[in-house]
């Protein structure tokens, strides 16, 4: 007989991993001060707009993509899906002014907060879309956080 994970245990760990990825490092897989929002707070609009290769992404475009991905996963976890998703178009903007950079980060925060409210409202994780969406958010965002942190090494 298969052993099941307690819903409370799973939810607690899931929320801890989401918190570490976006806001506050607990030391599970990131170093202190390196969550996504903590990292973005250290970056100027100029640095966010500089690619490290001629056709490369910028930190601004990475942030635009993460925000877009969160929205797609929010819909997916609620049972919506689109035949065609504009992944290529999600890599915008490439360059930002100071005001645009502040707005982009604010929009990411608002999207994040909305998606986290959705996730925290689930009381049943026995759903492939909910589970896959939440886990996908962690791993996909962690991947882009790593890319952002590597770009920072070159542009700062």
N, C-alpha and C positions, 0 to 999 in steps of 0.2 A: 504494500500500500504506500502511495506517495505521501510524503510528509509536507504539510503546508506551512508557509510562513505566516505568522500572526500578523494581521492587518495593522495593528498598532505599531509593532516593531518595524514593519516595512515602511509605513507612513513616516515614522520618526526619522529613519535613516534617509529616506528619499528627501524629506525637507531639509535635513542637515546637509546633504550633498548639493541641493539647489542653493541653499544659503551660502555654502562655501564657494560655489562656482560664481555666483553673482555679487555677493555682498560682504561676507565676513568669514575669513578663513578659520576653520577649526583645527586644521592640521591633518586632515584626512589625506589630501593629495596635493594641496598647494602650500606654498610658503606664506607666512604672515604678510599681509599687505598686498597680495597679488590677485585678489578676486577681480572679476571683470570691472565692476564699478570703481573699485579702488585704483585699478590700473588706469582706467580712462580719465580719472580725476587728475592724473599727473601729466597729461598730454595736452599740448597747445594745439590750436587750430592749424598752425603752420606745420607742425610735426604730423598731425593727423592727415594732412593733405599730400604728403610726400611719399611716392612709391619708391621702393628700393631697386626696382628694375624698370626699364622703360614701359613695359606693358603690365607691370605688376599692380596688385591691389594696394590701396592705401588703408590706413587705420580707419578713416572715415567710411570707406566702402565696406570694410569688414563689419563695422558697427551697423551700417544700413542693412547688410545681409543678415546679421544676427536678429535685428528687429523684425525683418521680413519673415525669417524662419520661425520666430516665436509666434507670429500671427498665423502662419500656416499650421503649426502644431496645435495652436489653440483651436482652430477650426476642426482639425483632424480629431482631436480628443473629444469634440462635441458631435462627432459623427458626420461632419462635412468633408467633402473631398472634391477636388477640381480635376478635370481631365487634363488640364494644362496649367502649369504653374510657371510663371516667368522668373525662373532662377537667374538667368543672365541679367535681367533688369533689376534684380534685387541688390546688385553690387553698386548702388548709388547712395549718396553722391560720392564722387571721387575726391573732390576738393571742397573745402568749407572755409567760410570766414569765421571769425570768433563767434558772432551771433548764431550762425548756422551750426557751428560745432556745439554750442550750448543747447540749441534746439534739438539737434540730432540725439544728443545724450539724454535730454529730457524726454523725448519721444521713446527712446529705448527704455528708460526707467518706467514710464507710464505703461508701455506694452508689457514689460516684465511684471509689474505690480498686478496688472489685470490677469495675466496668465497664472501668476502664483495664487491669486484668489480663486481662480477656477480649480487649480490642482488641490489646494487646501480644502475645497468644498467637496471633493470626492470622498465618499465613505466606503466605496467598494472598488477595489483594484482588479477585480476579476473581469477585466475588459481589455482586449488587446490594444485598442486605440488609446485608451487612457495610459496604460502601462508603457506601451511603445512610445507614445508622445512624450511622456514625462522623462523616461530614460533617454530618449533621443535628444531632448532639450539639454540635459546634462552633458552628454558626450559631444554633441555638436558644438555647444557653446564652449566647452573646454578646448576643443580643437581650435576654434577661432581665437580664443584667449591666448593660446600658445602662439598662433600666428601673429597676433597683435604684439605680444611680448618680444617676438623675434624682430619684427619690423622696428619696434622702439629702439632696439640695440643699434640699428643702422641710422635711423633718422634723427635721433637726439644728439 
